[in-house]
């Protein structure tokens, strides 16, 4: 059934996959909180990142299930150009991550702050990496792959797949309206949409899903590094702080995507995606 839906109605399948994925995360969150309350656990002591790990594990399961049911599970084993060669293709976001980490360590860490307990730091790292795995499996492995197969590997088809998958990725962050300020969420959606285009371009150029998993997880870790190490800021608070400066991300991420998908290199996509 899913195979037929994916083939005959690819756009509807992509939207449905996103709704199923996001719905599973929300329902998992509600169920976990209900169980904690049922067992009289004080929610004030609950670790948000540990709860997030449970959510994202469910998200990973949903994405893997969709890949298996549509005969695309082999994407998780697909080497493409190889992981390390793929990082060279994704050198721009990798360099951006390194620069952001450098500035965080040099200027962003509190001088008199106290590190959180080790188990909480580990739960933060695990949560951020699981976000990268779940979202890349879904938005690149399920959605971007489906759109590329639908639109084809011509230059126009590749760009359509990149832009539409990026738009769906940005829209997914509207769920943060449940916990963060509307303006911050809107800016995050724009930021995520442009980043999603870049990740799709990297995925299409490398044919290796784990390259974007690594970049995505690394970006999430570094963006929340201070909060994750010292507990000074939650994800919801961070999103609420986003302002109009985030609009610069449209250029920061779309220009490198255009470079990756320039006419001279775009033919490489056909090396890894043949339908």
ChimeraX commands (.cxc) that place a marker at each C-alpha (Angstrom):
marker #1 position 0.00,0.00,0.00 radius 0.5
marker #1 position 2.74,2.47,0.96 radius 0.5
marker #1 position 4.74,1.54,-2.13 radius 0.5
marker #1 position 1.75,2.31,-4.34 radius 0.5
marker #1 position 1.01,5.57,-2.52 radius 0.5
marker #1 position 4.64,6.63,-2.84 radius 0.5
marker #1 position 4.66,5.86,-6.57 radius 0.5
marker #1 position 1.24,7.24,-7.52 radius 0.5
marker #1 position 1.00,10.18,-5.11 radius 0.5
marker #1 position 4.56,11.11,-4.07 radius 0.5
marker #1 position 3.70,14.57,-2.75 radius 0.5
marker #1 position 0.83,13.25,-0.66 radius 0.5
marker #1 position 3.08,10.46,0.60 radius 0.5
marker #1 position 5.75,12.96,1.68 radius 0.5
marker #1 position 3.25,15.14,3.55 radius 0.5
marker #1 position 1.66,12.08,5.14 radius 0.5
marker #1 position 5.08,10.74,6.20 radius 0.5
marker #1 position 5.88,14.07,7.84 radius 0.5
marker #1 position 2.53,14.19,9.66 radius 0.5
marker #1 position 3.00,10.60,10.87 radius 0.5
marker #1 position 6.53,11.36,12.05 radius 0.5
marker #1 position 5.61,14.56,13.91 radius 0.5
marker #1 position 2.45,13.00,15.32 radius 0.5
marker #1 position 4.45,10.11,16.73 radius 0.5
marker #1 position 6.81,12.53,18.49 radius 0.5
marker #1 position 3.95,14.49,20.04 radius 0.5
marker #1 position 2.05,11.38,21.13 radius 0.5
marker #1 position 5.22,9.91,22.64 radius 0.5
marker #1 position 5.78,13.09,24.64 radius 0.5
marker #1 position 2.20,13.05,25.94 radius 0.5
marker #1 position 2.40,9.34,26.81 radius 0.5
marker #1 position 5.71,9.70,28.67 radius 0.5
marker #1 position 4.45,12.67,30.70 radius 0.5
marker #1 position 1.24,10.75,31.50 radius 0.5
marker #1 position 3.21,7.74,32.73 radius 0.5
marker #1 position 5.46,9.93,34.87 radius 0.5
marker #1 position 2.42,11.56,36.45 radius 0.5
marker #1 position 0.77,8.16,36.91 radius 0.5
marker #1 position 3.75,6.99,38.94 radius 0.5
marker #1 position 3.78,10.28,40.87 radius 0.5
marker #1 position 7.13,11.39,39.50 radius 0.5
marker #1 position 7.92,15.06,40.13 radius 0.5
marker #1 position 8.13,16.54,36.60 radius 0.5
marker #1 position 10.34,19.35,37.93 radius 0.5
marker #1 position 13.15,16.78,38.13 radius 0.5
marker #1 position 12.59,15.31,34.67 radius 0.5
marker #1 position 15.48,15.75,32.26 radius 0.5
marker #1 position 14.18,17.23,29.00 radius 0.5
marker #1 position 17.00,15.75,26.94 radius 0.5
marker #1 position 16.40,12.25,28.30 radius 0.5
marker #1 position 12.72,12.56,27.44 radius 0.5
marker #1 position 13.78,13.87,24.04 radius 0.5
marker #1 position 15.85,10.71,23.51 radius 0.5
marker #1 position 12.72,8.62,23.93 radius 0.5
marker #1 position 10.84,10.82,21.45 radius 0.5
marker #1 position 13.57,10.67,18.83 radius 0.5
marker #1 position 13.98,6.92,19.16 radius 0.5
marker #1 position 10.32,6.61,18.24 radius 0.5
marker #1 position 10.94,9.01,15.33 radius 0.5
marker #1 position 13.85,6.87,14.12 radius 0.5
marker #1 position 11.58,3.83,14.29 radius 0.5
marker #1 position 8.87,5.54,12.23 radius 0.5
marker #1 position 11.37,6.64,9.56 radius 0.5
marker #1 position 12.97,3.19,9.35 radius 0.5
marker #1 position 9.54,1.57,9.11 radius 0.5
marker #1 position 8.62,3.84,6.19 radius 0.5
marker #1 position 11.89,3.01,4.44 radius 0.5
marker #1 position 11.39,-0.73,4.92 radius 0.5
marker #1 position 7.75,-0.73,3.86 radius 0.5
marker #1 position 8.60,1.10,0.63 radius 0.5
marker #1 position 11.64,-1.02,-0.22 radius 0.5
marker #1 position 14.14,1.76,0.50 radius 0.5
marker #1 position 15.87,0.41,3.61 radius 0.5
marker #1 position 19.05,-0.07,1.58 radius 0.5
marker #1 position 19.55,3.70,1.71 radius 0.5
marker #1 position 20.81,3.23,5.27 radius 0.5
marker #1 position 23.63,1.04,3.93 radius 0.5
marker #1 position 24.31,3.01,0.76 radius 0.5
marker #1 position 27.93,4.22,0.64 radius 0.5
marker #1 position 27.68,6.65,-2.27 radius 0.5
marker #1 position 30.98,8.49,-2.49 radius 0.5
marker #1 position 31.94,7.29,0.99 radius 0.5
marker #1 position 31.60,9.01,4.36 radius 0.5
marker #1 position 34.88,10.91,4.45 radius 0.5
marker #1 position 34.68,11.94,0.80 radius 0.5
marker #1 position 31.14,13.05,1.59 radius 0.5
marker #1 position 32.45,15.30,4.35 radius 0.5
marker #1 position 34.67,16.96,1.76 radius 0.5
marker #1 position 31.57,17.66,-0.32 radius 0.5
marker #1 position 29.93,19.04,2.82 radius 0.5
marker #1 position 33.05,21.01,3.73 radius 0.5
marker #1 position 31.19,24.32,4.01 radius 0.5
marker #1 position 28.80,23.31,6.83 radius 0.5
marker #1 position 31.66,21.36,8.42 radius 0.5
marker #1 position 33.84,24.47,8.45 radius 0.5
marker #1 position 30.90,26.48,9.78 radius 0.5
marker #1 position 30.50,23.97,12.60 radius 0.5
marker #1 position 34.20,24.22,13.46 radius 0.5
marker #1 position 34.05,28.03,13.52 radius 0.5
marker #1 position 30.91,28.05,15.66 radius 0.5
marker #1 position 32.48,25.60,18.11 radius 0.5
marker #1 position 35.60,27.78,18.29 radius 0.5
marker #1 position 33.61,30.92,19.09 radius 0.5
marker #1 position 31.44,29.08,21.63 radius 0.5
marker #1 position 34.49,27.79,23.50 radius 0.5
marker #1 position 36.32,31.10,23.30 radius 0.5
marker #1 position 33.50,33.51,24.07 radius 0.5
marker #1 position 30.30,31.60,24.90 radius 0.5
marker #1 position 31.13,29.45,27.91 radius 0.5
marker #1 position 30.31,30.98,31.31 radius 0.5
marker #1 position 33.42,31.72,33.37 radius 0.5
marker #1 position 31.88,30.78,36.70 radius 0.5
marker #1 position 29.41,28.17,35.47 radius 0.5
marker #1 position 29.11,24.67,36.91 radius 0.5
marker #1 position 28.97,21.73,34.56 radius 0.5
marker #1 position 25.91,19.52,34.76 radius 0.5
marker #1 position 26.33,15.93,36.00 radius 0.5
marker #1 position 27.91,13.61,33.45 radius 0.5
marker #1 position 24.71,11.63,32.87 radius 0.5
marker #1 position 22.85,14.82,31.92 radius 0.5
marker #1 position 25.59,15.88,29.52 radius 0.5
marker #1 position 25.49,12.43,27.92 radius 0.5
marker #1 position 21.69,12.62,27.61 radius 0.5
marker #1 position 22.09,16.00,25.88 radius 0.5
marker #1 position 24.62,14.60,23.39 radius 0.5
marker #1 position 22.50,11.52,22.75 radius 0.5
marker #1 position 19.34,13.59,22.23 radius 0.5
marker #1 position 20.97,15.93,19.73 radius 0.5
marker #1 position 22.46,13.05,17.73 radius 0.5
marker #1 position 19.16,11.20,17.74 radius 0.5
marker #1 position 17.45,14.33,16.40 radius 0.5
marker #1 position 19.96,14.29,13.54 radius 0.5
marker #1 position 19.39,10.59,12.84 radius 0.5
marker #1 position 15.58,10.75,13.01 radius 0.5
marker #1 position 15.20,13.90,10.93 radius 0.5
marker #1 position 17.74,12.89,8.29 radius 0.5
marker #1 position 16.21,9.45,7.90 radius 0.5
marker #1 position 12.80,11.09,7.40 radius 0.5
marker #1 position 13.50,14.31,5.52 radius 0.5
marker #1 position 16.38,13.18,3.34 radius 0.5
marker #1 position 15.98,9.39,3.25 radius 0.5
marker #1 position 12.20,9.29,2.92 radius 0.5
marker #1 position 11.09,12.68,1.60 radius 0.5
marker #1 position 14.00,14.05,-0.47 radius 0.5
marker #1 position 14.59,10.61,-2.00 radius 0.5
marker #1 position 10.91,10.28,-2.94 radius 0.5
marker #1 position 10.82,13.75,-4.49 radius 0.5
marker #1 position 14.00,13.16,-6.48 radius 0.5
marker #1 position 12.59,9.92,-7.83 radius 0.5
marker #1 position 9.41,11.77,-8.78 radius 0.5
marker #1 position 10.99,14.86,-10.38 radius 0.5
marker #1 position 14.00,13.08,-11.91 radius 0.5
marker #1 position 17.73,13.80,-11.95 radius 0.5
marker #1 position 17.66,16.64,-14.45 radius 0.5
marker #1 position 18.92,19.94,-13.07 radius 0.5
marker #1 position 15.36,21.22,-12.69 radius 0.5
marker #1 position 14.21,18.00,-11.05 radius 0.5
marker #1 position 17.04,18.05,-8.52 radius 0.5
marker #1 position 16.33,21.66,-7.57 radius 0.5
marker #1 position 12.61,20.95,-7.19 radius 0.5
marker #1 position 13.38,18.04,-4.88 radius 0.5
marker #1 position 15.81,20.14,-2.83 radius 0.5
marker #1 position 13.51,23.14,-2.47 radius 0.5
marker #1 position 10.34,21.19,-1.71 radius 0.5
marker #1 position 12.03,18.88,0.81 radius 0.5
marker #1 position 13.59,21.96,2.43 radius 0.5
marker #1 position 10.18,23.62,2.65 radius 0.5
marker #1 position 8.69,20.54,4.32 radius 0.5
marker #1 position 11.63,20.44,6.72 radius 0.5
marker #1 position 11.04,24.08,7.64 radius 0.5
marker #1 position 7.31,23.54,8.16 radius 0.5
marker #1 position 8.02,20.66,10.53 radius 0.5
marker #1 position 9.43,23.14,13.04 radius 0.5
marker #1 position 6.03,24.80,13.41 radius 0.5
marker #1 position 5.40,22.22,16.13 radius 0.5
marker #1 position 7.68,24.32,18.34 radius 0.5
marker #1 position 4.79,26.79,18.63 radius 0.5
marker #1 position 3.67,24.54,21.48 radius 0.5
marker #1 position 6.62,25.70,23.60 radius 0.5
marker #1 position 8.33,28.75,22.06 radius 0.5
marker #1 position 7.55,32.34,21.03 radius 0.5
marker #1 position 5.84,32.64,17.60 radius 0.5
marker #1 position 8.43,35.02,16.09 radius 0.5
marker #1 position 11.27,32.75,17.14 radius 0.5
marker #1 position 9.53,29.73,15.66 radius 0.5
marker #1 position 8.89,31.56,12.38 radius 0.5
marker #1 position 12.57,32.50,12.13 radius 0.5
marker #1 position 13.52,28.91,12.94 radius 0.5
marker #1 position 11.26,27.64,10.17 radius 0.5
marker #1 position 12.97,29.92,7.62 radius 0.5
marker #1 position 16.39,28.92,8.93 radius 0.5
marker #1 position 15.50,25.21,8.83 radius 0.5
marker #1 position 14.00,25.42,5.32 radius 0.5
marker #1 position 17.18,26.90,3.85 radius 0.5
marker #1 position 19.33,24.44,5.81 radius 0.5
marker #1 position 17.14,21.60,4.55 radius 0.5
marker #1 position 17.87,22.63,0.96 radius 0.5
marker #1 position 21.60,22.50,1.68 radius 0.5
marker #1 position 21.35,19.10,3.37 radius 0.5
marker #1 position 19.37,17.74,0.42 radius 0.5
marker #1 position 22.03,19.07,-1.97 radius 0.5
marker #1 position 24.76,17.38,0.07 radius 0.5
marker #1 position 22.79,14.13,0.20 radius 0.5
marker #1 position 22.20,14.14,-3.56 radius 0.5
marker #1 position 25.87,14.92,-4.28 radius 0.5
marker #1 position 27.22,12.25,-1.92 radius 0.5
marker #1 position 24.59,9.50,-1.99 radius 0.5
marker #1 position 25.42,8.88,1.67 radius 0.5
marker #1 position 22.75,9.58,4.29 radius 0.5
marker #1 position 25.21,9.34,7.17 radius 0.5
marker #1 position 27.07,12.43,5.98 radius 0.5
marker #1 position 24.04,14.62,6.59 radius 0.5
marker #1 position 23.27,12.75,9.84 radius 0.5
marker #1 position 26.73,13.69,11.11 radius 0.5
marker #1 position 26.44,17.32,10.01 radius 0.5
marker #1 position 22.91,17.67,11.37 radius 0.5
marker #1 position 23.74,16.12,14.74 radius 0.5
marker #1 position 26.91,18.19,15.01 radius 0.5
marker #1 position 25.05,21.42,14.29 radius 0.5
marker #1 position 22.39,20.64,16.91 radius 0.5
marker #1 position 25.03,19.84,19.54 radius 0.5
marker #1 position 27.05,22.97,18.92 radius 0.5
marker #1 position 24.02,25.27,18.71 radius 0.5
marker #1 position 22.91,24.13,22.19 radius 0.5
marker #1 position 26.38,23.49,23.62 radius 0.5
marker #1 position 26.22,25.95,26.52 radius 0.5
marker #1 position 22.74,24.88,27.57 radius 0.5
marker #1 position 23.67,21.22,27.23 radius 0.5
marker #1 position 26.82,21.54,29.36 radius 0.5
marker #1 position 25.67,24.04,31.95 radius 0.5
marker #1 position 21.86,23.90,31.85 radius 0.5
marker #1 position 21.61,27.65,31.32 radius 0.5
marker #1 position 19.18,27.51,28.40 radius 0.5
marker #1 position 16.59,25.05,27.10 radius 0.5
marker #1 position 15.81,24.36,23.45 radius 0.5
marker #1 position 12.47,26.18,23.81 radius 0.5
marker #1 position 14.19,29.26,25.25 radius 0.5
marker #1 position 16.81,29.19,22.51 radius 0.5
marker #1 position 14.14,29.07,19.78 radius 0.5
marker #1 position 12.23,31.92,21.45 radius 0.5
marker #1 position 15.35,34.09,21.24 radius 0.5
marker #1 position 15.59,33.87,17.44 radius 0.5
marker #1 position 15.05,37.20,15.67 radius 0.5
marker #1 position 15.12,38.66,12.16 radius 0.5
marker #1 position 18.87,38.11,11.91 radius 0.5
marker #1 position 18.04,34.48,11.17 radius 0.5
marker #1 position 16.87,35.62,7.73 radius 0.5
marker #1 position 20.55,35.77,6.77 radius 0.5
marker #1 position 20.49,31.98,6.84 radius 0.5
marker #1 position 18.66,32.02,3.51 radius 0.5
marker #1 position 21.86,33.29,1.87 radius 0.5
marker #1 position 24.23,31.45,4.19 radius 0.5
marker #1 position 22.78,28.08,3.17 radius 0.5
marker #1 position 21.25,28.57,-0.27 radius 0.5
marker #1 position 24.41,29.98,-1.85 radius 0.5
marker #1 position 26.50,26.90,-0.90 radius 0.5
marker #1 position 23.65,24.70,-2.13 radius 0.5
marker #1 position 23.77,26.49,-5.48 radius 0.5
marker #1 position 27.54,25.92,-5.62 radius 0.5
marker #1 position 27.11,22.21,-4.88 radius 0.5
marker #1 position 24.45,21.91,-7.58 radius 0.5
marker #1 position 26.20,24.03,-10.20 radius 0.5
marker #1 position 26.00,22.84,-13.79 radius 0.5
marker #1 position 29.51,21.40,-13.78 radius 0.5
marker #1 position 28.85,19.14,-10.77 radius 0.5
marker #1 position 25.14,18.39,-10.85 radius 0.5
marker #1 position 25.66,15.46,-13.18 radius 0.5
marker #1 position 27.33,13.60,-10.29 radius 0.5
marker #1 position 23.91,13.10,-8.72 radius 0.5
marker #1 position 23.16,10.51,-11.41 radius 0.5
marker #1 position 26.09,8.43,-10.17 radius 0.5
marker #1 position 24.22,7.63,-6.96 radius 0.5
marker #1 position 20.57,7.98,-7.94 radius 0.5
marker #1 position 19.41,6.03,-10.97 radius 0.5
marker #1 position 15.71,5.39,-11.44 radius 0.5
marker link #1:1,2 radius 0.2
marker link #1:2,3 radius 0.2
marker link #1:3,4 radius 0.2
marker link #1:4,5 radius 0.2
marker link #1:5,6 radius 0.2
marker link #1:6,7 radius 0.2
marker link #1:7,8 radius 0.2
marker link #1:8,9 radius 0.2
marker link #1:9,10 radius 0.2
marker link #1:10,11 radius 0.2
marker link #1:11,12 radius 0.2
marker link #1:12,13 radius 0.2
marker link #1:13,14 radius 0.2
marker link #1:14,15 radius 0.2
marker link #1:15,16 radius 0.2
marker link #1:16,17 radius 0.2
marker link #1:17,18 radius 0.2
marker link #1:18,19 radius 0.2
marker link #1:19,20 radius 0.2
marker link #1:20,21 radius 0.2
marker link #1:21,22 radius 0.2
marker link #1:22,23 radius 0.2
marker link #1:23,24 radius 0.2
marker link #1:24,25 radius 0.2
marker link #1:25,26 radius 0.2
marker link #1:26,27 radius 0.2
marker link #1:27,28 radius 0.2
marker link #1:28,29 radius 0.2
marker link #1:29,30 radius 0.2
marker link #1:30,31 radius 0.2
marker link #1:31,32 radius 0.2
marker link #1:32,33 radius 0.2
marker link #1:33,34 radius 0.2
marker link #1:34,35 radius 0.2
marker link #1:35,36 radius 0.2
marker link #1:36,37 radius 0.2
marker link #1:37,38 radius 0.2
marker link #1:38,39 radius 0.2
marker link #1:39,40 radius 0.2
marker link #1:40,41 radius 0.2
marker link #1:41,42 radius 0.2
marker link #1:42,43 radius 0.2
marker link #1:43,44 radius 0.2
marker link #1:44,45 radius 0.2
marker link #1:45,46 radius 0.2
marker link #1:46,47 radius 0.2
marker link #1:47,48 radius 0.2
marker link #1:48,49 radius 0.2
marker link #1:49,50 radius 0.2
marker link #1:50,51 radius 0.2
marker link #1:51,52 radius 0.2
marker link #1:52,53 radius 0.2
marker link #1:53,54 radius 0.2
marker link #1:54,55 radius 0.2
marker link #1:55,56 radius 0.2
marker link #1:56,57 radius 0.2
marker link #1:57,58 radius 0.2
marker link #1:58,59 radius 0.2
marker link #1:59,60 radius 0.2
marker link #1:60,61 radius 0.2
marker link #1:61,62 radius 0.2
marker link #1:62,63 radius 0.2
marker link #1:63,64 radius 0.2
marker link #1:64,65 radius 0.2
marker link #1:65,66 radius 0.2
marker link #1:66,67 radius 0.2
marker link #1:67,68 radius 0.2
marker link #1:68,69 radius 0.2
marker link #1:69,70 radius 0.2
marker link #1:70,71 radius 0.2
marker link #1:71,72 radius 0.2
marker link #1:72,73 radius 0.2
marker link #1:73,74 radius 0.2
marker link #1:74,75 radius 0.2
marker link #1:75,76 radius 0.2
marker link #1:76,77 radius 0.2
marker link #1:77,78 radius 0.2
marker link #1:78,79 radius 0.2
marker link #1:79,80 radius 0.2
marker link #1:80,81 radius 0.2
marker link #1:81,82 radius 0.2
marker link #1:82,83 radius 0.2
marker link #1:83,84 radius 0.2
marker link #1:84,85 radius 0.2
marker link #1:85,86 radius 0.2
marker link #1:86,87 radius 0.2
marker link #1:87,88 radius 0.2
marker link #1:88,89 radius 0.2
marker link #1:89,90 radius 0.2
marker link #1:90,91 radius 0.2
marker link #1:91,92 radius 0.2
marker link #1:92,93 radius 0.2
marker link #1:93,94 radius 0.2
marker link #1:94,95 radius 0.2
marker link #1:95,96 radius 0.2
marker link #1:96,97 radius 0.2
marker link #1:97,98 radius 0.2
marker link #1:98,99 radius 0.2
marker link #1:99,100 radius 0.2
marker link #1:100,101 radius 0.2
marker link #1:101,102 radius 0.2
marker link #1:102,103 radius 0.2
marker link #1:103,104 radius 0.2
marker link #1:104,105 radius 0.2
marker link #1:105,106 radius 0.2
marker link #1:106,107 radius 0.2
marker link #1:107,108 radius 0.2
marker link #1:108,109 radius 0.2
marker link #1:109,110 radius 0.2
marker link #1:110,111 radius 0.2
marker link #1:111,112 radius 0.2
marker link #1:112,113 radius 0.2
marker link #1:113,114 radius 0.2
marker link #1:114,115 radius 0.2
marker link #1:115,116 radius 0.2
marker link #1:116,117 radius 0.2
marker link #1:117,118 radius 0.2
marker link #1:118,119 radius 0.2
marker link #1:119,120 radius 0.2
marker link #1:120,121 radius 0.2
marker link #1:121,122 radius 0.2
marker link #1:122,123 radius 0.2
marker link #1:123,124 radius 0.2
marker link #1:124,125 radius 0.2
marker link #1:125,126 radius 0.2
marker link #1:126,127 radius 0.2
marker link #1:127,128 radius 0.2
marker link #1:128,129 radius 0.2
marker link #1:129,130 radius 0.2
marker link #1:130,131 radius 0.2
marker link #1:131,132 radius 0.2
marker link #1:132,133 radius 0.2
marker link #1:133,134 radius 0.2
marker link #1:134,135 radius 0.2
marker link #1:135,136 radius 0.2
marker link #1:136,137 radius 0.2
marker link #1:137,138 radius 0.2
marker link #1:138,139 radius 0.2
marker link #1:139,140 radius 0.2
marker link #1:140,141 radius 0.2
marker link #1:141,142 radius 0.2
marker link #1:142,143 radius 0.2
marker link #1:143,144 radius 0.2
marker link #1:144,145 radius 0.2
marker link #1:145,146 radius 0.2
marker link #1:146,147 radius 0.2
marker link #1:147,148 radius 0.2
marker link #1:148,149 radius 0.2
marker link #1:149,150 radius 0.2
marker link #1:150,151 radius 0.2
marker link #1:151,152 radius 0.2
marker link #1:152,153 radius 0.2
marker link #1:153,154 radius 0.2
marker link #1:154,155 radius 0.2
marker link #1:155,156 radius 0.2
marker link #1:156,157 radius 0.2
marker link #1:157,158 radius 0.2
marker link #1:158,159 radius 0.2
marker link #1:159,160 radius 0.2
marker link #1:160,161 radius 0.2
marker link #1:161,162 radius 0.2
marker link #1:162,163 radius 0.2
marker link #1:163,164 radius 0.2
marker link #1:164,165 radius 0.2
marker link #1:165,166 radius 0.2
marker link #1:166,167 radius 0.2
marker link #1:167,168 radius 0.2
marker link #1:168,169 radius 0.2
marker link #1:169,170 radius 0.2
marker link #1:170,171 radius 0.2
marker link #1:171,172 radius 0.2
marker link #1:172,173 radius 0.2
marker link #1:173,174 radius 0.2
marker link #1:174,175 radius 0.2
marker link #1:175,176 radius 0.2
marker link #1:176,177 radius 0.2
marker link #1:177,178 radius 0.2
marker link #1:178,179 radius 0.2
marker link #1:179,180 radius 0.2
marker link #1:180,181 radius 0.2
marker link #1:181,182 radius 0.2
marker link #1:182,183 radius 0.2
marker link #1:183,184 radius 0.2
marker link #1:184,185 radius 0.2
marker link #1:185,186 radius 0.2
marker link #1:186,187 radius 0.2
marker link #1:187,188 radius 0.2
marker link #1:188,189 radius 0.2
marker link #1:189,190 radius 0.2
marker link #1:190,191 radius 0.2
marker link #1:191,192 radius 0.2
marker link #1:192,193 radius 0.2
marker link #1:193,194 radius 0.2
marker link #1:194,195 radius 0.2
marker link #1:195,196 radius 0.2
marker link #1:196,197 radius 0.2
marker link #1:197,198 radius 0.2
marker link #1:198,199 radius 0.2
marker link #1:199,200 radius 0.2
marker link #1:200,201 radius 0.2
marker link #1:201,202 radius 0.2
marker link #1:202,203 radius 0.2
marker link #1:203,204 radius 0.2
marker link #1:204,205 radius 0.2
marker link #1:205,206 radius 0.2
marker link #1:206,207 radius 0.2
marker link #1:207,208 radius 0.2
marker link #1:208,209 radius 0.2
marker link #1:209,210 radius 0.2
marker link #1:210,211 radius 0.2
marker link #1:211,212 radius 0.2
marker link #1:212,213 radius 0.2
marker link #1:213,214 radius 0.2
marker link #1:214,215 radius 0.2
marker link #1:215,216 radius 0.2
marker link #1:216,217 radius 0.2
marker link #1:217,218 radius 0.2
marker link #1:218,219 radius 0.2
marker link #1:219,220 radius 0.2
marker link #1:220,221 radius 0.2
marker link #1:221,222 radius 0.2
marker link #1:222,223 radius 0.2
marker link #1:223,224 radius 0.2
marker link #1:224,225 radius 0.2
marker link #1:225,226 radius 0.2
marker link #1:226,227 radius 0.2
marker link #1:227,228 radius 0.2
marker link #1:228,229 radius 0.2
marker link #1:229,230 radius 0.2
marker link #1:230,231 radius 0.2
marker link #1:231,232 radius 0.2
marker link #1:232,233 radius 0.2
marker link #1:233,234 radius 0.2
marker link #1:234,235 radius 0.2
marker link #1:235,236 radius 0.2
marker link #1:236,237 radius 0.2
marker link #1:237,238 radius 0.2
marker link #1:238,239 radius 0.2
marker link #1:239,240 radius 0.2
marker link #1:240,241 radius 0.2
marker link #1:241,242 radius 0.2
marker link #1:242,243 radius 0.2
marker link #1:243,244 radius 0.2
marker link #1:244,245 radius 0.2
marker link #1:245,246 radius 0.2
marker link #1:246,247 radius 0.2
marker link #1:247,248 radius 0.2
marker link #1:248,249 radius 0.2
marker link #1:249,250 radius 0.2
marker link #1:250,251 radius 0.2
marker link #1:251,252 radius 0.2
marker link #1:252,253 radius 0.2
marker link #1:253,254 radius 0.2
marker link #1:254,255 radius 0.2
marker link #1:255,256 radius 0.2
marker link #1:256,257 radius 0.2
marker link #1:257,258 radius 0.2
marker link #1:258,259 radius 0.2
marker link #1:259,260 radius 0.2
marker link #1:260,261 radius 0.2
marker link #1:261,262 radius 0.2
marker link #1:262,263 radius 0.2
marker link #1:263,264 radius 0.2
marker link #1:264,265 radius 0.2
marker link #1:265,266 radius 0.2
marker link #1:266,267 radius 0.2
marker link #1:267,268 radius 0.2
marker link #1:268,269 radius 0.2
marker link #1:269,270 radius 0.2
marker link #1:270,271 radius 0.2
marker link #1:271,272 radius 0.2
marker link #1:272,273 radius 0.2
marker link #1:273,274 radius 0.2
marker link #1:274,275 radius 0.2
view
